[in-house]
Amino acid sequence: MAKVLIVDDEAAILNLMSKACKQSGHDVTTVDSEADARKTLDKISDFDVLVVDLVLGDGSGMDVVKYADDKCPESKVIMVTGHGTIETAVEAMRLGAFDYLTKPFELADLRRAVDLAYQAKVNPTVETDSTLPSFDLGWTPGELIGSSDKMTAIGELAKKIASNDSPVLLEGETGTGKQMVARTIHNASDRNDAPFKVLQCSALPEELLEAELFGSGSRGETIFARAMGGTVLIEEIHMLPLRLQSMLESHLEEVSARRLSGNISTKMDARFIASSAKKLEECVEAGTFREDLYYKISVIPVDVPPLRNRKEDIALLADYFLQRYAERTNSSQMEVDKYATRLLENYSWPGNVGELQNAIERACAFAEDGRIRPVDLPPKVAQKVEITDEDEKTTHHLPIGTPLSDYIKKQEKIFIRETLKYNEGSREKTASMLDVSIATLYRKMGLKLEREKILNSSS
């Protein structure tokens, strides 16, 4: 449990942030002005985390950060701003802020930032890049979970290339576990005792990205220097601005040349891994990604498959998340009954492993008697739409989340059949009533041969 001070002059926002942090189990103190923040810091100097609004009615949040640096230098600061510019965000980081949030933000983002800041404060030896948000799957670093052929092959490949310093490109949908693959490569390598650093390109503005990658003014060391001897993962690299892509290509070229000559500096010696939720080859064709950089970072390409293509891993992942939930809540591990398991395995999981984790945690909150049943799962996982075709005496069950076009096709066919019945089987009358051509009617009914006859006879 962290001791948190929140400073914001908007009462409603202050109340919401306080409730969010208290729900996570933290001890929260709130003040609504710079003056009260200073008075509180004079009395209490052992705050773990400070959440400070940049613009206060009687002063500046930046001044609170400076004051806090003197009164409780070990605390971690999270800046909040709805008015700031890129320069203020960079300045906050230079003053030692652990992270910053831009209004409006999700309360989940606040809770995550506070949790990470607290972890960094109580365990400074653990490598965390709070300023570089990434998708947290709740997995043990470097642990790949899955028995599918695809994940087994990725695990074997990760071990094979671990000691090779060639750049790796991980491609796959959001939430598939690309960061875990990168951690597996890092942990299996000789670099596993050095830092593993993550930079999320989609989370930071261009100026801050440039500062992290290449340094800027009085900004501290770059991410490559902080990962000295270890591994750097650049996430969502397809979102890196073209100007910075050019600079990154030059940097990697210099690293490669120095490594070959044996003249690489310790602050440049880091394994480079990139990930992307989009196919970079398509981005190159579209002109949004530099071709030279693409070839530079894709020496070893790895395709991380979506969860819907490895359904045999779903039960294993669900069990793992149940273990983690039990450990976190100090409770007995729950189990998933066979009907709920069937629903989990049949759902398409557009959000991949991250969505599965959220579904399991939600189910744990609703489950009774230590057993997760279908009713405990999110509606879109458990609910289905029934479409009954009386003519064919069948019932179609379409899961929530099915493409609308599939639903329309099913309903359309049933409606055509009912209209045919009304017209006593006359397809000409049915086509006229539905305001479609006879050829279209046949196509929608799936009568391909008869459709061809009609098309041929009309020619």
C-alpha positions as CSV (number, residue, x, y, z in Angstrom):
1,M,0.0,0.0,0.0
2,A,1.4,3.3,-1.1
3,K,1.2,6.6,0.8
4,V,-0.1,9.0,-1.9
5,L,-0.5,12.8,-1.9
6,I,-2.8,14.2,-4.7
7,V,-2.7,17.9,-5.5
8,D,-5.5,19.3,-7.8
9,D,-7.6,22.4,-7.6
10,E,-10.6,20.8,-9.3
11,A,-12.7,19.3,-6.6
12,A,-14.5,16.7,-8.8
13,I,-11.3,15.4,-10.4
14,L,-9.5,15.4,-7.0
15,N,-12.4,13.3,-5.6
16,L,-12.3,10.8,-8.5
17,M,-8.5,10.4,-8.3
18,S,-8.7,9.9,-4.6
19,K,-11.4,7.2,-4.9
20,A,-9.5,5.4,-7.7
21,C,-6.3,5.3,-5.6
22,K,-8.2,4.2,-2.5
23,Q,-9.8,1.4,-4.4
24,S,-6.3,0.1,-5.2
25,G,-5.7,0.0,-1.4
26,H,-3.5,3.1,-1.1
27,D,-3.5,5.6,1.8
28,V,-4.5,8.9,0.2
29,T,-4.1,12.5,1.3
30,T,-5.7,15.3,-0.9
31,V,-5.1,19.0,-1.1
32,D,-6.4,21.6,-3.6
33,S,-3.6,24.2,-3.7
34,E,0.1,24.8,-3.9
35,A,0.0,26.4,-0.4
36,D,-1.7,23.4,1.2
37,A,0.7,21.0,-0.7
38,R,3.7,22.8,0.8
39,K,2.1,22.8,4.3
40,T,1.4,19.0,4.0
41,L,4.9,18.3,2.8
42,D,6.3,20.2,5.8
43,K,4.3,17.9,8.1
44,I,4.6,14.6,6.3
45,S,7.8,13.8,4.4
46,D,7.3,10.1,3.8
47,F,4.9,10.1,0.9
48,D,5.7,7.3,-1.6
49,V,3.9,8.9,-4.6
50,L,2.8,12.4,-5.4
51,V,0.1,13.1,-8.1
52,V,0.3,16.8,-8.9
53,D,-1.7,18.9,-11.3
54,L,0.5,21.2,-13.4
55,V,-1.9,24.2,-13.2
56,L,-3.2,25.2,-9.7
57,G,-5.3,28.1,-8.7
58,D,-2.7,29.7,-6.5
59,G,0.5,28.6,-8.2
60,S,2.2,25.9,-10.3
61,G,2.4,22.2,-9.9
62,M,6.0,22.5,-11.1
63,D,6.8,24.5,-7.9
64,V,5.2,21.7,-5.9
65,V,7.5,19.2,-7.6
66,K,10.6,21.3,-6.8
67,Y,9.5,21.7,-3.2
68,A,8.8,17.9,-2.9
69,D,12.3,17.2,-4.2
70,D,13.7,19.0,-1.2
71,K,11.2,17.6,1.4
72,C,10.8,14.0,0.3
73,P,13.4,13.3,-2.4
74,E,12.7,9.6,-2.5
75,S,9.0,10.0,-3.5
76,K,7.9,9.4,-7.1
77,V,6.0,12.2,-8.8
78,I,3.3,11.9,-11.4
79,M,2.3,15.1,-13.2
80,V,-1.2,15.7,-14.4
81,T,-2.0,18.4,-17.0
82,G,-4.8,19.5,-19.2
83,H,-3.1,22.7,-20.2
84,G,0.5,21.7,-20.7
85,T,2.6,21.7,-23.8
86,I,5.3,19.2,-24.8
87,E,7.9,21.5,-23.3
88,T,6.2,21.3,-19.8
89,A,6.0,17.5,-20.0
90,V,9.7,17.4,-20.9
91,E,10.6,19.9,-18.2
92,A,8.6,17.8,-15.7
93,M,10.7,14.7,-16.6
94,R,13.9,16.7,-16.3
95,L,12.9,17.7,-12.8
96,G,12.6,14.1,-12.0
97,A,8.9,13.3,-12.5
98,F,8.3,9.6,-12.8
99,D,5.4,9.9,-15.2
100,Y,2.8,12.3,-16.6
101,L,-0.9,12.0,-17.5
102,T,-2.7,14.3,-19.9
103,K,-6.4,15.2,-19.1
104,P,-8.7,13.6,-19.9
105,F,-7.3,10.3,-18.8
106,E,-8.7,6.9,-17.8
107,L,-8.7,6.2,-14.0
108,A,-7.1,2.9,-14.9
109,D,-4.2,4.8,-16.3
110,L,-3.8,6.7,-13.1
111,R,-4.0,3.5,-11.0
112,R,-1.4,1.8,-13.1
113,A,0.9,4.8,-13.0
114,V,0.7,5.0,-9.2
115,D,1.3,1.3,-8.8
116,L,4.4,1.4,-11.1
117,A,5.7,4.5,-9.2
118,Y,5.2,2.7,-5.9
119,Q,7.0,-0.4,-7.2
120,A,9.9,1.8,-8.4
121,K,10.1,3.5,-5.0
122,V,10.1,0.5,-2.8
123,N,12.2,-1.7,-5.1
124,P,14.5,0.6,-7.0
125,T,16.6,-2.4,-8.3
126,V,13.7,-3.5,-10.5
127,E,13.8,-2.0,-13.9
128,T,10.7,0.0,-14.7
129,D,10.2,2.6,-17.4
130,S,7.3,4.5,-16.0
131,T,7.6,7.2,-18.6
132,L,7.3,4.7,-21.4
133,P,3.9,3.1,-21.0
134,S,3.4,-0.4,-22.2
135,F,0.6,-3.0,-22.2
136,D,0.9,-4.9,-19.0
137,L,-0.3,-8.5,-19.4
138,G,0.4,-9.4,-15.8
139,W,2.9,-12.1,-16.8
140,T,6.1,-13.0,-15.1
141,P,8.8,-11.4,-17.3
142,G,10.2,-13.7,-19.9
143,E,7.6,-16.4,-19.4
144,L,5.9,-17.7,-22.5
145,I,2.7,-19.6,-21.8
146,G,1.2,-21.9,-24.3
147,S,1.3,-25.4,-25.7
148,S,0.3,-24.6,-29.3
149,D,2.7,-25.3,-32.1
150,K,3.1,-21.6,-32.9
151,M,4.0,-20.6,-29.3
152,T,6.3,-23.6,-28.9
153,A,8.1,-22.6,-32.1
154,I,8.4,-19.0,-30.9
155,G,9.9,-20.2,-27.6
156,E,12.4,-22.4,-29.4
157,L,13.3,-19.5,-31.8
158,A,13.7,-17.1,-28.9
159,K,16.3,-19.4,-27.3
160,K,18.1,-19.9,-30.6
161,I,18.5,-16.2,-31.3
162,A,19.1,-15.1,-27.7
163,S,22.9,-14.8,-28.0
164,N,22.7,-13.3,-31.4
165,D,22.9,-9.5,-31.3
166,S,21.1,-9.0,-34.6
167,P,18.0,-6.8,-34.4
168,V,14.6,-8.6,-34.0
169,L,11.3,-7.4,-35.3
170,L,8.2,-8.7,-33.5
171,E,4.9,-8.3,-35.5
172,G,1.4,-9.2,-34.3
173,E,-1.8,-7.7,-33.1
174,T,-2.1,-5.6,-29.9
175,G,-2.1,-7.8,-26.8
176,T,-0.6,-10.9,-28.4
177,G,2.4,-10.9,-26.0
178,K,5.1,-9.3,-28.1
179,Q,6.7,-7.8,-25.0
180,M,6.8,-11.2,-23.4
181,V,8.6,-12.7,-26.4
182,A,11.1,-9.8,-26.2
183,R,11.7,-10.5,-22.5
184,T,12.1,-14.2,-23.2
185,I,14.9,-13.4,-25.7
186,H,16.5,-11.0,-23.2
187,N,16.3,-13.5,-20.3
188,A,17.7,-16.3,-22.4
189,S,20.7,-14.2,-23.4
190,D,24.0,-13.4,-21.8
191,R,22.5,-9.9,-21.3
192,N,20.0,-11.1,-18.7
193,D,21.7,-9.5,-15.8
194,A,21.6,-6.1,-17.5
195,P,18.5,-3.8,-17.8
196,F,15.5,-4.5,-20.1
197,K,14.1,-1.1,-21.2
198,V,10.8,-0.4,-23.1
199,L,9.9,2.6,-25.1
200,Q,6.3,2.9,-26.3
201,C,6.1,5.1,-29.4
202,S,2.4,5.5,-29.3
203,A,2.4,6.9,-25.8
204,L,4.8,9.8,-26.1
205,P,4.9,13.0,-28.2
206,E,7.6,13.5,-30.8
207,E,9.8,15.8,-28.8
208,L,9.8,13.4,-25.8
209,L,10.5,10.4,-28.0
210,E,13.5,12.2,-29.5
211,A,14.8,13.0,-26.0
212,E,14.4,9.4,-25.0
213,L,16.1,8.0,-28.1
214,F,18.8,10.5,-28.8
215,G,19.0,13.0,-25.8
216,S,17.9,16.6,-25.8
217,G,19.5,19.6,-24.0
218,S,19.8,18.9,-20.3
219,R,17.7,15.7,-20.6
220,G,19.4,12.7,-18.9
221,E,20.8,9.7,-20.6
222,T,19.0,8.1,-23.5
223,I,17.2,4.8,-23.2
224,F,20.1,3.0,-24.9
225,A,22.5,4.3,-22.3
226,R,20.1,3.3,-19.5
227,A,19.9,-0.2,-21.0
228,M,23.7,-0.4,-21.1
229,G,24.7,-4.0,-21.8
230,G,21.0,-5.1,-21.9
231,T,18.1,-4.9,-24.3
232,V,16.0,-2.1,-25.7
233,L,12.5,-2.8,-26.9
234,I,10.9,-0.1,-29.1
235,E,7.1,-0.9,-29.1
236,E,4.7,0.2,-31.9
237,I,7.7,1.4,-34.0
238,H,5.3,1.9,-36.9
239,M,4.2,5.1,-35.1
240,L,7.6,6.6,-34.9
241,P,7.7,9.9,-36.9
242,L,9.6,9.7,-40.2
243,R,12.1,12.3,-39.0
244,L,13.0,10.1,-36.0
245,Q,13.0,7.0,-38.2
246,S,15.9,8.6,-40.1
247,M,17.8,9.4,-36.9
248,L,17.2,5.9,-35.6
249,E,18.5,4.3,-38.8
250,S,21.7,6.4,-38.5
251,H,22.1,5.4,-34.9
252,L,21.7,1.7,-35.6
253,E,24.1,1.9,-38.5
254,E,26.7,3.5,-36.2
255,V,26.1,0.8,-33.6
256,S,26.5,-1.9,-36.2
257,A,29.7,-0.4,-37.5
258,R,31.2,0.1,-34.1
259,R,30.3,-3.5,-33.0
260,L,32.0,-4.9,-36.1
261,S,35.1,-2.9,-35.4
262,G,35.1,-3.8,-31.7
263,N,35.0,-0.1,-30.9
264,I,31.5,0.2,-29.4
265,S,31.0,2.3,-26.3
266,T,29.3,0.8,-23.3
267,K,26.5,3.3,-23.5
268,M,25.7,2.1,-27.1
269,D,25.9,-1.6,-26.4
270,A,22.3,-2.7,-26.1
271,R,20.4,-5.4,-28.0
272,F,17.7,-3.8,-30.2
273,I,14.2,-5.3,-30.5
274,A,11.3,-3.6,-32.2
275,S,7.6,-4.5,-32.2
276,S,4.7,-3.4,-34.4
277,A,0.9,-4.1,-34.4
278,K,1.0,-3.3,-38.2
279,K,2.9,-5.1,-40.9
280,L,5.9,-2.8,-41.5
281,E,6.2,-4.0,-45.1
282,E,2.8,-2.5,-45.8
283,C,3.8,0.7,-44.0
284,V,6.8,0.9,-46.3
285,E,4.6,0.5,-49.3
286,A,2.3,3.2,-48.0
287,G,5.2,5.6,-47.5
288,T,4.8,5.8,-43.7
289,F,7.9,3.8,-42.8
290,R,11.4,4.1,-44.1
291,E,12.5,1.2,-46.2
292,D,16.1,1.4,-45.0
293,L,15.1,1.3,-41.4
294,Y,12.7,-1.6,-42.1
295,Y,15.6,-3.8,-43.4
296,K,17.8,-2.6,-40.6
297,I,15.5,-3.8,-37.8
298,S,14.0,-6.9,-39.4
299,V,17.1,-9.1,-39.6
300,I,15.2,-11.6,-37.5
301,P,11.4,-11.3,-38.0
302,V,9.0,-13.0,-35.6
303,D,5.3,-13.2,-36.2
304,V,3.4,-13.5,-32.9
305,P,-0.1,-15.0,-33.6
306,P,-3.4,-13.7,-32.3
307,L,-5.1,-15.7,-29.6
308,R,-7.9,-16.9,-31.9
309,N,-5.3,-18.8,-33.9
310,R,-4.0,-20.7,-30.9
311,K,-7.1,-21.6,-29.0
312,E,-5.4,-24.5,-27.3
313,D,-3.5,-21.9,-25.3
314,I,-6.6,-20.3,-23.9
315,A,-7.2,-22.7,-21.0
316,L,-3.5,-22.6,-20.0
317,L,-3.5,-18.8,-20.0
318,A,-6.8,-18.7,-18.0
319,D,-5.3,-21.0,-15.4
320,Y,-2.2,-18.8,-15.2
321,F,-4.3,-15.7,-14.6
322,L,-6.3,-17.5,-12.0
323,Q,-3.0,-18.3,-10.2
324,R,-1.9,-14.7,-10.4
325,Y,-5.3,-13.5,-9.1
326,A,-5.2,-15.9,-6.2
327,E,-1.6,-14.8,-5.2
328,R,-2.5,-11.1,-5.4
329,T,-5.7,-11.5,-3.3
330,N,-4.3,-14.1,-1.0
331,S,-7.1,-16.5,-1.8
332,S,-7.7,-20.0,-3.1
333,Q,-7.4,-20.4,-6.8
334,M,-10.7,-20.6,-8.6
335,E,-11.5,-23.0,-11.4
336,V,-13.5,-22.6,-14.6
337,D,-16.3,-25.0,-15.3
338,K,-16.5,-26.9,-18.6
339,Y,-19.3,-24.7,-20.0
340,A,-17.4,-21.5,-19.3
341,T,-14.2,-23.0,-20.7
342,R,-16.1,-23.8,-23.9
343,L,-17.2,-20.2,-24.2
344,L,-13.7,-18.9,-23.6
345,E,-12.3,-21.2,-26.3
346,N,-15.0,-20.3,-28.8
347,Y,-14.7,-16.5,-28.4
348,S,-12.6,-14.7,-31.0
349,W,-10.7,-12.5,-28.5
350,P,-10.1,-9.4,-30.6
351,G,-8.2,-7.9,-27.7
352,N,-6.1,-11.1,-27.5
353,V,-4.3,-12.1,-24.2
354,G,-4.9,-8.8,-22.5
355,E,-8.7,-9.1,-23.1
356,L,-8.6,-12.7,-21.7
357,Q,-6.9,-11.5,-18.6
358,N,-9.5,-8.8,-18.0
359,A,-12.3,-11.3,-18.6
360,I,-10.8,-13.7,-16.0
361,E,-10.4,-11.0,-13.4
362,R,-13.9,-9.8,-14.0
363,A,-15.2,-13.4,-13.6
364,C,-13.2,-13.8,-10.4
365,A,-15.1,-10.8,-8.9
366,F,-18.5,-12.3,-9.8
367,A,-17.8,-16.0,-9.2
368,E,-19.3,-17.9,-6.2
369,D,-18.1,-21.0,-4.5
370,G,-14.7,-20.8,-6.2
371,R,-16.1,-21.7,-9.6
372,I,-16.4,-19.5,-12.7
373,R,-19.6,-20.2,-14.6
374,P,-20.8,-18.7,-18.0
375,V,-22.9,-16.1,-16.1
376,D,-19.7,-14.7,-14.6
377,L,-18.0,-14.0,-17.9
378,P,-18.3,-10.7,-19.8
379,P,-21.6,-10.5,-21.8
380,K,-19.7,-10.3,-25.1
381,V,-18.0,-13.6,-24.3
382,A,-21.0,-15.4,-22.8
383,Q,-23.9,-14.1,-24.8
384,K,-25.0,-15.2,-28.2
385,V,-27.8,-14.2,-30.6
386,E,-30.2,-16.9,-31.7
387,I,-31.4,-16.8,-35.2
388,T,-34.1,-19.5,-35.9
389,D,-34.7,-20.7,-39.5
390,E,-38.1,-22.4,-39.4
391,D,-37.8,-23.6,-43.0
392,E,-34.6,-25.4,-42.4
393,K,-35.5,-26.3,-38.8
394,T,-32.2,-25.0,-37.5
395,T,-31.1,-22.4,-35.0
396,H,-27.9,-20.4,-35.6
397,H,-26.0,-19.1,-32.5
398,L,-23.9,-16.1,-33.3
399,P,-21.6,-14.9,-30.6
400,I,-21.7,-11.2,-29.6
401,G,-18.9,-9.7,-31.6
402,T,-19.7,-11.5,-34.8
403,P,-19.3,-9.2,-37.8
404,L,-22.5,-7.4,-38.6
405,S,-22.4,-8.7,-42.2
406,D,-22.6,-12.3,-41.0
407,Y,-25.7,-11.5,-38.9
408,I,-27.3,-9.6,-41.8
409,K,-26.7,-12.5,-44.2
410,K,-28.5,-15.0,-41.8
411,Q,-31.4,-12.7,-41.2
412,E,-31.7,-11.8,-44.9
413,K,-32.0,-15.4,-46.0
414,I,-34.7,-16.1,-43.4
415,F,-36.6,-13.0,-44.5
416,I,-36.4,-14.1,-48.2
417,R,-37.8,-17.5,-47.3
418,E,-40.7,-16.0,-45.4
419,T,-41.5,-13.7,-48.4
420,L,-41.4,-16.7,-50.7
421,K,-43.9,-18.5,-48.5
422,Y,-46.2,-15.4,-48.7
423,N,-46.0,-15.4,-52.5
424,E,-46.6,-19.2,-52.6
425,G,-43.2,-19.9,-53.9
426,S,-43.2,-17.4,-56.8
427,R,-39.7,-16.1,-57.1
428,E,-40.6,-13.5,-59.6
429,K,-43.2,-12.0,-57.2
430,T,-40.7,-12.2,-54.3
431,A,-38.0,-10.4,-56.2
432,S,-40.5,-7.7,-57.2
433,M,-41.7,-7.3,-53.6
434,L,-38.2,-7.1,-52.3
435,D,-37.2,-4.7,-55.0
436,V,-34.2,-6.8,-56.2
437,S,-33.5,-8.5,-59.5
438,I,-34.3,-12.2,-59.9
439,A,-30.5,-12.9,-60.2
440,T,-29.8,-11.1,-56.9
441,L,-32.6,-13.1,-55.3
442,Y,-31.1,-16.4,-56.4
443,R,-27.6,-15.3,-55.3
444,K,-28.9,-14.4,-51.8
445,M,-30.7,-17.7,-51.6
446,G,-27.5,-19.5,-52.5
447,L,-29.0,-21.1,-55.6
448,K,-25.9,-20.8,-57.8
449,L,-26.9,-23.2,-60.6
450,E,-30.3,-21.8,-61.1
451,R,-28.8,-18.3,-61.0
452,E,-26.5,-19.2,-63.8
453,K,-29.4,-20.5,-65.9
454,I,-31.3,-17.3,-65.5
455,L,-28.2,-15.2,-66.3
456,N,-27.6,-17.3,-69.4
457,S,-31.2,-17.2,-70.5
458,S,-31.3,-13.4,-70.2
459,S,-28.2,-13.0,-72.4
